[in-house]
Amino acid sequence: MKRFKIKVIGDVQGVFYRFSAKQQADKLNITGFARNEPDDSVLIVAEGDDEALESLVMWAREGSPMAEVDNVETHEDKYTGEFKDFEVR
């Protein structure tokens, strides 16, 4: 199990990006959260198996249908197991 911090940069706030991220994470059995950041990016903190997390990162590059993703920054962090599900914050 791994933990990724994924920062999504672009026109990603107000376009159902976080809700769509939750739907994708739920499909992949990923736990964590997605939240808007003050710099207009979206931060996703996700825990799951390697293959599922890689799938989430691939999805993040496209995002919700109305999103315009300019860049995705991914950082692997220490797995904690602290989440029970995936939530929108």
PyMOL CGO cylinders between C-alpha atoms (Angstrom):
from pymol import cmd
from pymol.cgo import CYLINDER

trace = [
    CYLINDER, 0.00, 0.00, 0.00, 1.15, 3.51, -0.83, 0.3, 1, 1, 1, 1, 1, 1,
    CYLINDER, 1.15, 3.51, -0.83, 0.17, 7.13, -0.27, 0.3, 1, 1, 1, 1, 1, 1,
    CYLINDER, 0.17, 7.13, -0.27, 0.32, 9.79, -2.98, 0.3, 1, 1, 1, 1, 1, 1,
    CYLINDER, 0.32, 9.79, -2.98, -0.12, 13.53, -2.74, 0.3, 1, 1, 1, 1, 1, 1,
    CYLINDER, -0.12, 13.53, -2.74, -1.38, 14.76, -6.09, 0.3, 1, 1, 1, 1, 1, 1,
    CYLINDER, -1.38, 14.76, -6.09, -1.52, 18.48, -6.87, 0.3, 1, 1, 1, 1, 1, 1,
    CYLINDER, -1.52, 18.48, -6.87, -3.67, 19.30, -9.89, 0.3, 1, 1, 1, 1, 1, 1,
    CYLINDER, -3.67, 19.30, -9.89, -3.05, 22.69, -11.48, 0.3, 1, 1, 1, 1, 1, 1,
    CYLINDER, -3.05, 22.69, -11.48, -5.28, 24.41, -14.01, 0.3, 1, 1, 1, 1, 1, 1,
    CYLINDER, -5.28, 24.41, -14.01, -8.96, 25.31, -14.25, 0.3, 1, 1, 1, 1, 1, 1,
    CYLINDER, -8.96, 25.31, -14.25, -9.98, 22.66, -11.73, 0.3, 1, 1, 1, 1, 1, 1,
    CYLINDER, -9.98, 22.66, -11.73, -12.09, 24.50, -9.14, 0.3, 1, 1, 1, 1, 1, 1,
    CYLINDER, -12.09, 24.50, -9.14, -15.82, 24.94, -9.67, 0.3, 1, 1, 1, 1, 1, 1,
    CYLINDER, -15.82, 24.94, -9.67, -15.95, 22.26, -12.40, 0.3, 1, 1, 1, 1, 1, 1,
    CYLINDER, -15.95, 22.26, -12.40, -16.87, 19.19, -10.30, 0.3, 1, 1, 1, 1, 1, 1,
    CYLINDER, -16.87, 19.19, -10.30, -13.24, 18.05, -10.21, 0.3, 1, 1, 1, 1, 1, 1,
    CYLINDER, -13.24, 18.05, -10.21, -13.28, 16.99, -6.54, 0.3, 1, 1, 1, 1, 1, 1,
    CYLINDER, -13.28, 16.99, -6.54, -16.60, 15.16, -6.91, 0.3, 1, 1, 1, 1, 1, 1,
    CYLINDER, -16.60, 15.16, -6.91, -15.31, 13.36, -10.01, 0.3, 1, 1, 1, 1, 1, 1,
    CYLINDER, -15.31, 13.36, -10.01, -12.10, 12.49, -8.15, 0.3, 1, 1, 1, 1, 1, 1,
    CYLINDER, -12.10, 12.49, -8.15, -14.20, 10.89, -5.41, 0.3, 1, 1, 1, 1, 1, 1,
    CYLINDER, -14.20, 10.89, -5.41, -16.14, 8.84, -7.96, 0.3, 1, 1, 1, 1, 1, 1,
    CYLINDER, -16.14, 8.84, -7.96, -12.88, 7.63, -9.52, 0.3, 1, 1, 1, 1, 1, 1,
    CYLINDER, -12.88, 7.63, -9.52, -11.28, 6.88, -6.15, 0.3, 1, 1, 1, 1, 1, 1,
    CYLINDER, -11.28, 6.88, -6.15, -14.36, 4.92, -5.06, 0.3, 1, 1, 1, 1, 1, 1,
    CYLINDER, -14.36, 4.92, -5.06, -14.16, 2.80, -8.25, 0.3, 1, 1, 1, 1, 1, 1,
    CYLINDER, -14.16, 2.80, -8.25, -10.49, 2.08, -7.52, 0.3, 1, 1, 1, 1, 1, 1,
    CYLINDER, -10.49, 2.08, -7.52, -10.96, 1.37, -3.78, 0.3, 1, 1, 1, 1, 1, 1,
    CYLINDER, -10.96, 1.37, -3.78, -8.75, 4.32, -2.88, 0.3, 1, 1, 1, 1, 1, 1,
    CYLINDER, -8.75, 4.32, -2.88, -9.12, 6.18, 0.40, 0.3, 1, 1, 1, 1, 1, 1,
    CYLINDER, -9.12, 6.18, 0.40, -8.20, 9.79, 1.19, 0.3, 1, 1, 1, 1, 1, 1,
    CYLINDER, -8.20, 9.79, 1.19, -9.57, 13.18, 0.20, 0.3, 1, 1, 1, 1, 1, 1,
    CYLINDER, -9.57, 13.18, 0.20, -9.68, 15.93, -2.41, 0.3, 1, 1, 1, 1, 1, 1,
    CYLINDER, -9.68, 15.93, -2.41, -9.79, 19.61, -1.47, 0.3, 1, 1, 1, 1, 1, 1,
    CYLINDER, -9.79, 19.61, -1.47, -9.47, 23.02, -3.08, 0.3, 1, 1, 1, 1, 1, 1,
    CYLINDER, -9.47, 23.02, -3.08, -6.28, 24.89, -2.28, 0.3, 1, 1, 1, 1, 1, 1,
    CYLINDER, -6.28, 24.89, -2.28, -5.86, 28.70, -1.95, 0.3, 1, 1, 1, 1, 1, 1,
    CYLINDER, -5.86, 28.70, -1.95, -3.71, 28.78, -5.13, 0.3, 1, 1, 1, 1, 1, 1,
    CYLINDER, -3.71, 28.78, -5.13, -6.70, 27.50, -7.20, 0.3, 1, 1, 1, 1, 1, 1,
    CYLINDER, -6.70, 27.50, -7.20, -5.26, 23.98, -7.45, 0.3, 1, 1, 1, 1, 1, 1,
    CYLINDER, -5.26, 23.98, -7.45, -6.83, 20.79, -6.12, 0.3, 1, 1, 1, 1, 1, 1,
    CYLINDER, -6.83, 20.79, -6.12, -4.93, 18.61, -3.67, 0.3, 1, 1, 1, 1, 1, 1,
    CYLINDER, -4.93, 18.61, -3.67, -5.66, 14.90, -3.63, 0.3, 1, 1, 1, 1, 1, 1,
    CYLINDER, -5.66, 14.90, -3.63, -4.24, 12.75, -0.84, 0.3, 1, 1, 1, 1, 1, 1,
    CYLINDER, -4.24, 12.75, -0.84, -4.80, 9.12, -1.77, 0.3, 1, 1, 1, 1, 1, 1,
    CYLINDER, -4.80, 9.12, -1.77, -3.94, 5.75, -0.26, 0.3, 1, 1, 1, 1, 1, 1,
    CYLINDER, -3.94, 5.75, -0.26, -4.24, 2.41, -1.99, 0.3, 1, 1, 1, 1, 1, 1,
    CYLINDER, -4.24, 2.41, -1.99, -2.34, -0.18, -3.94, 0.3, 1, 1, 1, 1, 1, 1,
    CYLINDER, -2.34, -0.18, -3.94, 0.23, 0.85, -6.52, 0.3, 1, 1, 1, 1, 1, 1,
    CYLINDER, 0.23, 0.85, -6.52, -1.83, -0.02, -9.60, 0.3, 1, 1, 1, 1, 1, 1,
    CYLINDER, -1.83, -0.02, -9.60, -4.92, 1.84, -8.33, 0.3, 1, 1, 1, 1, 1, 1,
    CYLINDER, -4.92, 1.84, -8.33, -2.90, 4.94, -7.44, 0.3, 1, 1, 1, 1, 1, 1,
    CYLINDER, -2.90, 4.94, -7.44, -1.25, 4.98, -10.87, 0.3, 1, 1, 1, 1, 1, 1,
    CYLINDER, -1.25, 4.98, -10.87, -4.72, 4.77, -12.43, 0.3, 1, 1, 1, 1, 1, 1,
    CYLINDER, -4.72, 4.77, -12.43, -5.85, 7.73, -10.32, 0.3, 1, 1, 1, 1, 1, 1,
    CYLINDER, -5.85, 7.73, -10.32, -2.84, 9.78, -11.42, 0.3, 1, 1, 1, 1, 1, 1,
    CYLINDER, -2.84, 9.78, -11.42, -3.62, 8.97, -15.07, 0.3, 1, 1, 1, 1, 1, 1,
    CYLINDER, -3.62, 8.97, -15.07, -7.24, 10.04, -14.50, 0.3, 1, 1, 1, 1, 1, 1,
    CYLINDER, -7.24, 10.04, -14.50, -6.09, 13.25, -12.75, 0.3, 1, 1, 1, 1, 1, 1,
    CYLINDER, -6.09, 13.25, -12.75, -4.35, 14.40, -15.94, 0.3, 1, 1, 1, 1, 1, 1,
    CYLINDER, -4.35, 14.40, -15.94, -7.77, 14.62, -17.63, 0.3, 1, 1, 1, 1, 1, 1,
    CYLINDER, -7.77, 14.62, -17.63, -10.11, 15.11, -14.67, 0.3, 1, 1, 1, 1, 1, 1,
    CYLINDER, -10.11, 15.11, -14.67, -13.77, 16.00, -14.89, 0.3, 1, 1, 1, 1, 1, 1,
    CYLINDER, -13.77, 16.00, -14.89, -15.25, 16.82, -18.31, 0.3, 1, 1, 1, 1, 1, 1,
    CYLINDER, -15.25, 16.82, -18.31, -15.25, 20.59, -17.68, 0.3, 1, 1, 1, 1, 1, 1,
    CYLINDER, -15.25, 20.59, -17.68, -11.76, 20.74, -16.15, 0.3, 1, 1, 1, 1, 1, 1,
    CYLINDER, -11.76, 20.74, -16.15, -8.71, 22.08, -17.95, 0.3, 1, 1, 1, 1, 1, 1,
    CYLINDER, -8.71, 22.08, -17.95, -5.68, 20.44, -16.35, 0.3, 1, 1, 1, 1, 1, 1,
    CYLINDER, -5.68, 20.44, -16.35, -2.37, 22.19, -17.00, 0.3, 1, 1, 1, 1, 1, 1,
    CYLINDER, -2.37, 22.19, -17.00, -0.11, 20.10, -14.75, 0.3, 1, 1, 1, 1, 1, 1,
    CYLINDER, -0.11, 20.10, -14.75, -0.19, 17.25, -12.24, 0.3, 1, 1, 1, 1, 1, 1,
    CYLINDER, -0.19, 17.25, -12.24, 2.50, 17.01, -9.56, 0.3, 1, 1, 1, 1, 1, 1,
    CYLINDER, 2.50, 17.01, -9.56, 2.75, 13.69, -7.72, 0.3, 1, 1, 1, 1, 1, 1,
    CYLINDER, 2.75, 13.69, -7.72, 4.69, 12.97, -4.55, 0.3, 1, 1, 1, 1, 1, 1,
    CYLINDER, 4.69, 12.97, -4.55, 4.84, 9.61, -2.80, 0.3, 1, 1, 1, 1, 1, 1,
    CYLINDER, 4.84, 9.61, -2.80, 4.47, 9.89, 0.96, 0.3, 1, 1, 1, 1, 1, 1,
    CYLINDER, 4.47, 9.89, 0.96, 4.49, 7.44, 3.85, 0.3, 1, 1, 1, 1, 1, 1,
    CYLINDER, 4.49, 7.44, 3.85, 1.38, 5.23, 3.97, 0.3, 1, 1, 1, 1, 1, 1,
    CYLINDER, 1.38, 5.23, 3.97, -0.61, 5.78, 7.18, 0.3, 1, 1, 1, 1, 1, 1,
    CYLINDER, -0.61, 5.78, 7.18, -3.88, 3.87, 6.76, 0.3, 1, 1, 1, 1, 1, 1,
    CYLINDER, -3.88, 3.87, 6.76, -5.70, 6.76, 8.46, 0.3, 1, 1, 1, 1, 1, 1,
    CYLINDER, -5.70, 6.76, 8.46, -8.61, 6.98, 6.00, 0.3, 1, 1, 1, 1, 1, 1,
    CYLINDER, -8.61, 6.98, 6.00, -11.74, 4.81, 5.96, 0.3, 1, 1, 1, 1, 1, 1,
    CYLINDER, -11.74, 4.81, 5.96, -13.07, 6.15, 2.63, 0.3, 1, 1, 1, 1, 1, 1,
    CYLINDER, -13.07, 6.15, 2.63, -12.51, 8.96, 0.12, 0.3, 1, 1, 1, 1, 1, 1,
    CYLINDER, -12.51, 8.96, 0.12, -14.10, 12.32, 0.84, 0.3, 1, 1, 1, 1, 1, 1,
    CYLINDER, -14.10, 12.32, 0.84, -14.49, 15.73, -0.70, 0.3, 1, 1, 1, 1, 1, 1,
    CYLINDER, -14.49, 15.73, -0.70, -13.31, 18.49, 1.62, 0.3, 1, 1, 1, 1, 1, 1,
]
cmd.load_cgo(trace, "trace")
